[in-house]
Amino acid sequence: MTERIECVRGDLTLEDVDAIVNAANESLRGGGGVDGAIHRAAGPGLLEECVARHPGGCPTGEARFTGGHALAARHVIHTVGPVWRGGDAGEPELLAACHANAIALAAEHGIATLAFPAISCGVFGYPADLAAGVALDATRAALARHPAVRLARFVLFSDELLAVFDAARAR
């Protein structure tokens, strides 16, 4: 079977895929990092939809679905990654759940191509070398369960982060 996972350097907000995955906060009201960039690029309609469709936000590890508004991607799948607390507070399981739930939600909505950021690797402090292995393993397993999702692309904002994900992907 052809690999259904890609790792590239780029800007997630410019990806022309069926859906991009937002590394959101629990309120789904926008914030810093990837979340803020997605909300800015999508325009105010994304926040309005998040508030209307998901007033309770999104717990860590779960995923929520919205339109893409002004993004090239037609939809956004919001998931909340864990804050790094040293690795003994369920962080790997929660990070794996983010990827599994995003792909399951994609399959439920007929999404064939989606693009992920490095969830939790920014302000949430998850070490990239640990997160990459968890993310890629969980993504492979979820893609095996959901064959209609043809591509999961990890769009990474730096050469360093791309190298970490490429190394984990090669394992």
N, C-alpha and C positions, 0 to 999 in steps of 0.2 A: 504494500500500500504506500502511496506517495505521502510524504510528510505533510501534515495539514497545519503545521505551526511554522511561522516565520518570525524572525527577529530583525528589525530594521531601526536605523536612526532616523528620527523625524519629529514632526509636530502632529500629535494625535488629533488636534482640532481640524487638520487639513485632510484627514484620511477619507477617501471616497469608498466607503464600505457600507454595508447594510446598517451596522450599528457600531458605535464606539462605546467603550466601557469607561465610566467615570469613577475615579477614585474619590468618592464623595465623603462628606461627613454625615453623621446620623440625621441631621436636620433636613438634608437635601436642599439647603438654601444657598448653596455656593460657598466659597471660601477661598483659601489660598491654593497655590500649586496648580495641579492638573484640574482640580474642581473649579477653581476660579477662572482658569483659562477657558474651560469648556463653557461655563456660564457666560463669559464675556463674548466668546465667538458665536454662541447660539442666539444671543440676544435675550431680551426680557421675557419672551414667551416661554422659555425653558423654566425659569423660576416660577412663573404663573402656573404652568402645568404641574410642576412639582408640588406646589402648595395645594392646588385643587385636587390632584389625583392621589397624592400621598401625604395627607396632613400629619400623619404620625411619623413621617420620616422613614428611616430604614435602619434596623439594628445591624450591628457589626456581623459580617459574614453573609448577610442576605442580599438580595438584589431587587431593584425596581425598574420599571420600563417607562420611557417617555418618548415623545417625538424628538427629532433632531433640530427642528426650527431652522435657524440660519446656517447650520453646519452642512458640510458636504454629505456627511452620514445622515441617513434618513431617521435613525433612532439613536437614543442614548440608553444604555443599561447602567444604572447607578448601583454601585456596591461599596460597602464601607469596610475597609481593611482594618486590621487590628493595630493598635498602638504598641510598639515594641516595649516590653517590660522585662527583657532579659531572656525570653524564650520559654519560661516555665509557667506562663499564664494562658496557655492555649493558643498562642499566636500562630503556630504552624497549622493547626486545625482550622482556625478562623480564616486564615489566608487561603487555604485550600478550598474552603467553603465559598469564598468570594468567587473564585474561578469556576467552580462546579455550578454554583447557582446562576452565575451570569450566562454560562453556556446553556444550562437547562432553560432559562428564560428566553434566550435567543431561539432555541429550538421550538419552544412553545409559540413564539411569534413569527415563525417562518424566516428567521434570519439565517442566511447562509455564510456571510462573511462578517467578522467583527475584529476590532482592534482594541488591544489592552494597553494600558500604561503599566509601569512597574508599581503595582498597588502597594501602599504602605512604605515605600522606599524613600519618600520625601520627608515631610514634616512629621510623619508618624514614626520615623526612626528605625524601621526594620532594616537590618543589614542586607544589602543587595545580594551578597554572595549566598546568604541563607534563603532569602525570599525567592531568588530565581529558581532554585531547585524545587521548592514547594510549588511555585506558580506553574512551572512547566510540567511537573508530574501530575498535578491536579488537572491541568488543561488537557494533557494527553488522555487521562482516564475519562474525563467528561466528553471529549470528542469521540471516544470509542463508544460511549453510551448514546451519543446523539449524532449519527452519521449525516444528518441533513445539514449540520453546520460544517461547511467545507473548509473553512479557513479561520484560524485564530492567529492574528498578527500582533506581536508585541512591538509597540512603537516607543522607542527609548530616546530620551532627550539629549544624551551625551554619548560620546565614543566609549567612555569608561563603562557606562551602564550597559551599552550594547555588548562590549567584550565580556562582561560578567554573564549576561544572558546567553550569548553564543557559547561560552564555555559550559554552562549548565546544560544547554540543549544538546551539546555533543556527548554528554555523559550517557 
